[in-house]
Amino acid sequence: MALLTVLLQVAGLGKLGSALGAAIAAIAAAIGIGRIGGTAMEAIARQPEAAGDIRTNMIISAALIEGVALFAVVVCLMAGGE
């Protein structure tokens, strides 16, 4: 384990990996929130009377995804710092 840590510090791959991880987390969150929005709009179009419940569930799900993505980005950036 110590050898891997030394190699990552010498090669500078730790910062590259953490930046790549943060980018992947942000992109995945954007895709997830986009899918939630799209399917919510389809559901509202099929059942307009349930629009309030669908909208509430969509906002809660998007907030949870956003929170997890923010946590992942912070962890990645902290792991890359020295």
TORZA-399390 format. One line per 10 residues: for each residue x, y, z of N, C-alpha, C. Coordinates in pm, 1 decimal, padded with zeros to 6 digits, always signed. Each point is the difference from the previous one (the first is absolute). Last residue first. Layout:
N
X/Y/Z/X/Y/Z/X/Y/Z ~ ...
# end
This chain:
82
-00290.7/+01738.6/-00105.3/+00113.9/-00051.8/+00078.1/+00009.7/+00070.1/+00132.1 ~ -00421.5/-00137.3/-00376.7/+00084.7/+00103.1/+00064.0/+00112.0/-00061.4/+00081.7 ~ -00350.4/-00257.9/-00220.6/+00105.6/+00045.4/-00090.9/+00092.8/+00103.7/+00061.9 ~ -00385.5/-00176.3/+00228.3/+00093.9/-00109.7/-00020.6/+00117.2/+00042.4/-00088.5 ~ -00360.1/+00297.8/+00075.9/+00079.7/-00015.8/+00122.5/+00104.1/-00110.3/-00016.5 ~ -00306.1/+00072.8/-00350.0/+00093.0/+00112.6/+00008.8/+00086.5/-00008.0/+00127.3 ~ -00336.6/-00328.6/-00066.5/+00102.4/-00010.0/-00104.9/+00102.4/+00113.5/+00011.8 ~ -00371.8/+00009.2/+00289.5/+00090.3/-00111.0/+00034.8/+00111.1/-00011.9/-00102.8 ~ -00337.8/+00311.8/-00089.5/+00082.1/+00043.7/+00113.0/+00098.9/-00108.5/+00039.6 ~ -00314.4/-00105.6/-00333.7/+00096.8/+00099.1/-00049.2/+00091.0/+00046.3/+00112.0
-00353.7/-00289.4/+00113.1/+00101.7/-00069.5/-00080.6/+00106.3/+00095.9/-00051.3 ~ -00372.6/+00179.7/+00232.1/+00084.6/-00076.5/+00091.9/+00112.4/-00069.9/-00077.2 ~ -00325.1/+00218.1/-00252.6/+00083.3/+00097.4/+00070.2/+00095.6/-00069.3/+00096.1 ~ -00317.2/-00267.0/-00216.7/+00101.0/+00048.3/-00094.9/+00093.0/+00101.1/+00065.7 ~ -00367.7/-00156.9/+00246.3/+00098.5/-00107.6/-00017.1/+00111.3/+00044.6/-00094.7 ~ -00360.8/+00295.1/+00057.2/+00076.8/-00013.5/+00123.6/+00108.0/-00106.5/-00010.8 ~ -00305.3/+00055.4/-00356.5/+00090.7/+00115.7/+00007.6/+00088.3/-00007.7/+00125.0 ~ -00340.5/-00318.5/-00053.5/+00107.3/-00023.2/-00096.9/+00102.8/+00112.3/+00006.5 ~ -00383.9/+00051.2/+00260.7/+00083.1/-00108.6/+00051.8/+00116.2/-00030.9/-00093.5 ~ -00318.7/+00316.1/-00140.6/+00078.8/+00052.9/+00111.9/+00090.6/-00107.3/+00059.3
-00304.1/-00123.8/-00337.3/+00106.7/+00082.9/-00055.1/+00088.4/+00057.2/+00110.0 ~ -00383.3/-00244.4/+00127.7/+00100.5/-00087.4/-00062.3/+00116.4/+00079.8/-00056.1 ~ -00364.8/+00240.3/+00176.3/+00069.8/-00072.4/+00107.1/+00109.6/-00088.2/-00057.5 ~ -00281.2/+00222.1/-00303.3/+00087.8/+00095.0/+00067.6/+00078.5/-00068.2/+00111.8 ~ -00324.2/-00254.3/-00232.6/+00110.4/+00035.4/-00088.9/+00098.5/+00093.0/+00070.4 ~ -00402.0/-00116.4/+00218.6/+00094.2/-00112.4/-00001.4/+00120.8/+00029.1/-00088.2 ~ -00344.0/+00320.2/+00004.4/+00062.4/-00009.4/+00132.7/+00103.8/-00111.4/+00004.1 ~ -00261.0/+00043.8/-00389.5/+00095.5/+00110.5/+00011.5/+00072.9/-00005.0/+00134.1 ~ -00350.1/-00305.8/-00073.7/+00115.0/-00033.2/-00085.6/+00107.0/+00107.1/+00013.4 ~ -00409.0/+00071.2/+00218.7/+00075.7/-00108.1/+00063.4/+00125.5/-00034.1/-00079.5
-00292.7/+00322.4/-00186.4/+00057.9/+00048.3/+00125.8/+00085.0/-00105.7/+00069.1 ~ -00248.4/-00106.2/-00399.8/+00116.7/+00085.4/-00024.7/+00066.3/+00045.6/+00129.1 ~ -00396.8/-00296.9/-00130.4/+00101.4/-00037.5/+00099.2/+00124.5/+00088.2/-00009.1 ~ -00374.5/+00038.2/-00302.3/-00055.2/+00020.7/+00133.9/+00098.9/-00035.3/+00110.0 ~ +00090.6/-00066.8/-00474.6/+00011.4/+00139.7/+00044.0/-00052.4/+00024.1/+00141.1 ~ +00189.9/-00418.5/-00284.6/-00095.7/+00018.8/+00108.8/+00010.6/+00141.9/+00054.3 ~ +00248.8/-00121.0/-00386.2/-00092.3/-00113.4/+00002.4/-00108.2/+00015.4/+00106.5 ~ +00346.5/+00323.7/-00042.1/-00077.8/+00002.1/-00124.0/-00101.8/-00114.0/-00002.6 ~ +00304.3/+00021.5/+00355.2/-00099.2/+00107.7/+00013.0/-00086.5/+00008.0/-00125.6 ~ +00357.5/-00303.0/-00003.0/-00101.9/-00044.4/+00095.3/-00108.5/+00105.5/+00017.0
+00373.5/+00104.9/-00266.7/-00081.5/-00102.7/-00065.4/-00112.8/-00046.1/+00091.3 ~ +00312.4/+00295.5/+00180.1/-00083.6/+00069.4/-00098.2/-00088.8/-00098.3/-00076.3 ~ +00314.0/-00175.6/+00300.4/-00105.4/+00070.4/+00073.5/-00091.9/+00073.4/-00097.0 ~ +00381.0/-00212.6/-00170.2/-00103.3/-00097.2/+00034.6/-00112.3/+00064.7/+00080.3 ~ +00366.7/+00274.1/-00116.5/-00066.7/-00051.1/-00119.7/-00112.0/-00096.9/+00032.3 ~ +00276.9/+00167.6/+00351.4/-00084.9/+00103.8/-00057.0/-00078.6/-00049.2/-00120.4 ~ +00317.4/-00289.3/+00192.9/-00112.1/+00020.8/+00091.8/-00096.2/+00103.5/-00057.7 ~ +00399.1/-00074.0/-00230.9/-00093.1/-00112.6/-00016.8/-00120.2/+00014.8/+00091.2 ~ +00342.7/+00316.9/+00043.6/-00065.2/+00013.5/-00129.8/-00101.1/-00111.1/-00025.5 ~ +00273.0/-00019.8/+00380.9/-00102.2/+00102.9/+00017.4/-00074.5/+00023.3/-00132.0
+00361.0/-00303.9/-00011.3/-00106.9/-00048.4/+00086.4/-00111.9/+00100.7/+00016.6 ~ +00389.8/+00124.4/-00238.0/-00076.9/-00099.6/-00075.8/-00118.1/-00049.6/+00083.3 ~ +00300.8/+00287.0/+00211.2/-00073.7/+00072.1/-00103.1/-00086.2/-00094.6/-00082.8 ~ +00291.7/-00184.8/+00319.2/-00111.5/+00068.8/+00065.6/-00084.2/+00074.9/-00102.7 ~ +00392.0/-00205.7/-00151.4/-00099.0/-00101.1/+00036.0/-00121.2/+00063.7/+00067.6 ~ +00367.4/+00276.2/-00101.1/-00068.1/-00042.3/-00122.3/-00108.5/-00102.3/+00030.7 ~ +00275.8/+00142.8/+00354.7/-00085.4/+00109.6/-00045.9/-00078.2/-00038.8/-00124.8 ~ +00317.0/-00307.2/+00170.8/-00111.5/+00015.7/+00094.6/-00095.2/+00109.5/-00046.1 ~ +00396.1/-00062.4/-00243.9/-00092.6/-00111.3/-00022.8/-00120.3/+00010.3/+00093.0 ~ +00346.7/+00310.5/+00059.3/-00069.7/+00023.8/-00126.5/-00101.5/-00110.1/-00029.0
+00280.7/-00046.0/+00373.8/-00095.3/+00109.2/+00022.5/-00080.5/+00027.7/-00126.8 ~ +00349.7/-00313.7/-00028.9/-00110.3/-00051.4/+00082.1/-00105.6/+00105.4/+00025.4 ~ +00392.7/+00128.1/-00223.2/-00080.2/-00086.3/-00086.2/-00118.6/-00057.0/+00077.0 ~ +00313.0/+00248.9/+00238.7/-00073.0/+00088.4/-00090.9/-00090.6/-00080.4/-00092.7 ~ +00286.6/-00237.9/+00285.0/-00105.0/+00065.8/+00077.7/-00081.2/+00095.2/-00086.9 ~ +00368.5/-00220.3/-00194.9/-00106.1/-00094.9/+00034.3/-00111.9/+00065.0/+00077.8 ~ +00383.6/+00253.9/-00098.5/-00071.8/-00029.8/-00123.6/-00116.9/-00093.7/+00028.1 ~ +00289.9/+00094.2/+00351.5/-00082.0/+00116.9/-00032.0/-00080.4/-00022.0/-00127.1 ~ +00301.3/-00338.7/+00125.5/-00102.7/+00014.8/+00102.5/-00092.6/+00116.4/-00029.5 ~ +00399.0/-00112.4/-00251.2/-00124.0/-00059.7/-00048.1/-00112.7/+00012.2/+00102.1
+00490.3/+00127.7/-00008.1/-00103.6/+00102.8/-00003.7/-00133.7/-00052.7/-00047.6 ~ +00447.0/-00220.3/+00088.0/-00049.1/+00016.6/-00136.1/-00105.2/+00110.3/-00011.1 ~ +00186.0/-00107.7/+00425.6/+00110.7/+00031.8/-00090.0/-00052.2/+00030.2/-00140.0 ~ -00305.7/-00142.3/+00332.1/+00051.0/+00132.2/+00031.4/+00109.9/+00041.8/-00096.4 ~ -00185.0/-00433.6/-00033.7/-00100.7/+00099.4/-00035.7/+00049.4/+00141.5/+00027.2 ~ +00275.4/-00363.7/+00128.3/-00008.1/+00009.8/-00145.3/-00101.5/+00105.3/-00043.4 ~ +00037.8/-00099.2/+00459.9/+00120.7/+00068.2/-00048.5/-00006.1/+00018.3/-00150.5 ~ -00342.6/-00250.8/+00199.0/-00010.1/+00140.4/+00040.4/+00118.1/+00079.6/-00050.7 ~ +00003.3/-00465.3/-00063.3/-00099.3/+00063.2/-00085.8/-00014.3/+00148.2/+00032.9 ~ +00277.2/-00258.2/+00274.4/+00061.2/+00015.5/-00131.5/-00096.3/+00068.8/-00096.5
-00152.7/-00120.0/+00427.7/+00088.3/+00116.3/+00006.7/+00066.0/+00025.6/-00135.5 ~ -00267.2/-00382.5/+00055.4/-00082.6/+00118.9/+00000.0/+00087.0/+00125.3/+00000.0
# end
